[in-house]
Amino acid sequence: MAGATDLPPELVLQILEHTRPDSHRSLDWVNPNCASLATYALICRAWRSASQVALFRIIRVVDGRAVGTAYKSLISALNTRPDLARAVEKLEVGLRSTPDLMPIARAVSLCLNLRHFSVVAQYWEDPVVGFRPAELALLEERRTNVTHLTARMFATESEECQIVPQLLRVWPAIRYVELRGRGPVLTTLPPMLRELRLPSSYRCRADSAPHLRTLVVHASRLVDFENTWSTIRRLQLIIESPDMTVLGLWNHLSRVAQLDAVDELILSTDRLWPGLLDALPPNLVDLGLLLRVVLSRAEELGTLVCELRRRGAAPRLRTLTVYSIEPLDHYELGRFEVLGRSCQLAGIQLHSSLYSDLWDVPLQYF
């Protein structure tokens, strides 16, 4: 059996890089030299210290032709090493070439302290319909453990895939859900759900979510959550700038006044467009409004400066966060300083960050 010292140094470095505490920032990482990190979980048999085993608290099964062998290796390692089975907290799986979901269910059932399950379907060779009863029974063994669920369902025919609805039903302890892509309309949410992120076109019409506190959703979909408005405290609305009129946006934002518990509102848009600030209803001033704007061109900073100066007499914004695709160059930093002075005169706090941090999901389990 190979030990850690028998592996190529560059592979050890890649394993360390992928399993560091903030490895969630690179979910699309793929190692071209091996079929799966799960295969190398076997080296834990030759390791002694708890810190070495803990390296595998995050395991991603890279989807590919050797995925069957990868699952066999992972299941074997989990069966023979109880300390490894206890160490795994996050498991990410792909659905491109795995129509048989039993290996996934077995791996989940063996991860005794699994907190975060992530499923990815960029595309698939054979569409996956959902888990069978025997597989659901294995998944249910972790019904009190799993608190985080993330899914990226971009494959064709994802609307017919029942995996996400099944997982939401079988794991009632889920508190955090992030769904990207598309899928069947969700009508039931976990009873303990506290944070729901729907940054893409995924549809949800929940009748009840008594503990929901944070909601990220497209502005046009806010009405779908009317039955949960009384509990939401942090609301982030995504604005589709090219397709939404000022009147349409105003109508969507006017509904926010009916959310009595909301104390923080964030608007996310891909660019500053004419009339965006005009669409903000006056009653939103009491919410401590935060406006997030992703700027890809320096010229848009100038536009934003002009817009803020024009509204300097009666500003509705309290905090402005400017997100840039790349770090600002010297010219853009100069424009940003001008923007900062304008914001200061208008009583607005200005912050800057990178676009890569906009949807950052901390790996913290509660």
N, C-alpha and C positions, 0 to 999 in steps of 0.2 A: 504494500500500500504506500502510495507516494506521500511524502510529508511536505511541509511548507518549503523547506530548503530545496526540494527537488523540482519546484516549479521555476520557470524562467523569471528572472527579476522583473521584467516588464509586465508580466502577467500578475505578479504579486502587487505591483504598484497599481495596476488597473483595478484589482479587487479592492485594495484599500481606498482608491479614489471613489469607487462606486458605492462603497458601504460606509462612507463617512457620514456624520450626523446630518449634513445638509444635502445629501445626495438626491433629495427630491427635486432639486433644481434642474436635474438632467435626466428626466424620465425617459427621454428618447435616446439615451446612450445605448450604443450597440457595440459589443466587442467583436470585431471581424475575425478574430483568431480562435474563437471557441463557440460551441453551440449554445452554451448557457453557463451562467455563473453557478447554477444549481449543480452542475456536474462537479464543480470543484468544492462543493460542500463536503465531499468525501474526505478531503484532506483534514477535516476536523477530527477524524478518527486518530490521526497521528499527533494531534495537538493536545496539550495538557492544561494550559492556563485558561481561566474563564474569559479573559480579555480576548484571546484568539477566537474562541467560539463565538463571542459576542459580535465579531466582525460580520457574522451572517444574520444579524437581526433584520436585515433587509435583503430579500432574495427576489431577483427578477428572472423569470424563466423566459429567455429570448425565444420568440417563436420562429421556427425554421424546420428544415428537413429532419434534424436530429432531435426534435423536441420530445419524441417518445422516449429516447434514451435518457434525455435530461430529467424527465419526470421519474423514470425508474431509479436513477441515481439519487435524486432528491428524496424520494419516498424511502429508499433503502437507508440513506443517512439519517433520516428522521426516526426510522424504526429502531436503529441500532445505537443512536446517540441521544439519550433523553435530555442531556444538557443542550444539544443543538435544537431539539424540539421545543425546549423552553425559551431558547434565545430568539427565535424568529418572531418579530413583531409586525413586519410588513411583507406581503407577498404580492407580486405583480405578475400577471399572466397575460399572454396574447392568445387570440382566437383565430389566427389566420389559417393554420393547418391542424387544428385540434378539434375535429367534430366530436370526438369522444371526450366528454367532460369528466369521466370518472377519475382519471389521474389528478385532475385539479381538485375535485372534491376530497380525494384521499389525502392529498398534501395539506389541504386546509384543516382537515380533521386531526392531523398529526401535529400541527403547530399549536401547542397547548396555550400559548400566550399571544396568539395572533390578535392584533388590534386593528390593522389597516389592510384592506383587500382592494387591489386595483386591477381592473380588467381593461384591455386595449384591443380594439378591432379596427385597424386601419383599412384592411381589406381581408377577404377570406376566400379560400378555394371552394369550400362548401359552406353555405350559410348555416349558422348555428341557431337552432330554434330555442333551446332552453335546457335546463337540468331535468333529469328524470327523477321519479320518486326515490329510488335508491340513492341517488347522488344528493338530493335534498336532505335525506336523512343524515348523511355524513356531514353536510354543511351545518345542520342544526346543532351538531355537537359543540359548535363555537357560538351559539346564540347569545351567550352572556359575555363573550370576549370582544367580538368585533364591534368597534365604535366608529370607524371611519371607512367610507366606501367612495372610491373614485372610479369613473368609467369614461373612456374615450371611444365612442362608438361611431366611427366614420365610414364603416364598410357599407356597401350597397345592401339593401334589404334589412338594415338595422332596425327599421320600424317594426319588423316582425319578430325580432329577437326578444325573448321574455326573460333574459338573464337578470337584468337590473330589477324589474318588478319582483322577481322571485327572491333575490337577495334582500330586498327591502322588507319582504314579508318574513323571511326565515331568520333574520337577525334583528330582533326588536330593540336591541340595545344601541343601535346605530345613532350617533349624535351628529355626525358630520357627513354630508353628501356633496360631491361635486360631479356633475354630469356634463360632458361635452359631446357634440355630434348630434345624433338623432336616435329616436327610439319610440316605442309605443307611449301613448299618453299615460302618465302616471296619475292614478286616482287615489292611491293610498300611500301615506308616508309613515315611517317608524314613529311610534308614540313618544319616544324620547329625543327626537330630532331637535337640535338646537341651531344648526347652521346648514343652509341649503344654497349651493352655488349652481346656477344654470347660465353660464356665460355664452352659450350657443343657442341653437334652435330647439333644444330638448323641451318638450311640453309637459306641464304638470298642472293638474286641477285638483288640488287637495281639499278634501272636505274638512279635515281637522289636523292640526299640528299644535297641540296645546303648549309645547315648550319651545317652539321656533322663535329664535331671537334675532338671527342674522339671515338676510335674504339678498342674494345677488341674482338679478333677473333683467331681461330686456324690458324697457319701459312699456312697450305694447302688451307685455304679458302680466303686468302687475294685477290686472283685474282678475286673473285666474286664481289669485290668492286672497280673494276678498274674505273668505271665511277664516283666514289666519291673521288678519290685520291687527287684531287687538293685542297680539303678543310680540310683534316685530319691533325691535328697538334699533337695529342697525340695518339700513336699507341702502343697497347700491343698485342704481338703475343704469343700464347700458343703453346709450342713445345711438340709433342708426341714423347718422346725420344725412346721408343722401336721400333717404326715403321718407323722411318725416317732416311735415310742415310745422311751422311755429304753433299754429292753432292745435294741431294734433298732439304735439309735445305738451302744450299747456294743458290740454284735457287730461293727459296721462298724469302729469305732475299735480294737477288739482286734486287727484284722488289721495295724494299723500296727506292732505289735511285731515283725512278721515282716519289716519293711522295714529291714534291717540298716544301710543307708547313710543313712537319713533323719536329718538333724540339725536340721531346722526344720519344724515343723508349724503350719499356720494353719487355724483353723476360722472359716468365714464363715457368718453366719446373718442373716436379715432382722430378727429381734427376739429378745429374751431370753425364753425360755419355761421353764416349770417343769421341773426335772429335767435341764436341759442340762448344768450343771456336775456333777451326780451321775453323768452317763453317761460321764465321763472315766475310763478305766482308770488305776489307780495307776502303771502302768509308763510312762505318757506324761510323767511329771515330768522325765525325763532328756532329753527332746527340746527343752527350751527352748520350751514350748508358747506359741503366740501365739493369742489369741482376738480375732477381729474381730467386732464387733457393730454393726449399723446401727440406730441409734435415731431414731425419728421423733417420739417423745413424751417430754417431760421426766419424766413419771411413771416411765418405764422406768429412768431413772437412779437413782431411789430404790429400785426393785426390785433393781437391780444392786448398790447399796450394801449392802442387807440380805443379799443372797446372799453377798457377799464377807466381810461381818462374820461370818456364820454359819460360814464356812469358814476364818476367820482362823487357827485353830490349826494347820491342816495345808493350806496353800494349794497348789494344783497349777499355778497360773498364774504365769508369770514376767513376761509382758508383756501388757498389755491396750490395744487400740486401739479407741476409740469413734468411730464414723463417724456423722455427722448429715446429714440431707437438706439442711438449711439451716444457715447459721451460727448458733451458739448465742446466744440473747438473754441479758439480764442475769440473769433468773431461772434459766435453764438453766446459765449460767456458775457461779452460786452452787452449784447442785447438783453441778456438775462438780468444784468445789473440795472439796466434802465427799467425793465419790468419790475424789479424789486423796489425801486424808488417810487414807481407809480402805485404799487400795491401798498407801500407804507403810507403814502398820502391818503389812500382810500381806506386805511384801517384794515388791510387784508394781510394775513400771514402767508408768505410765499415759501414753498418748499420745492426741491427738485430731486428727481430720482430717475432711474433707468426703466425702460419698458419691461425689461426682464423681471423686475421686482413687482410689477403691477398685480400679477396673479400668483404671487408667491404664497405657498401653503406651508406654514411651519409644521414640522414633524413633532407636534406636541399632542399627547393623548390626555383626555380629561375624563 
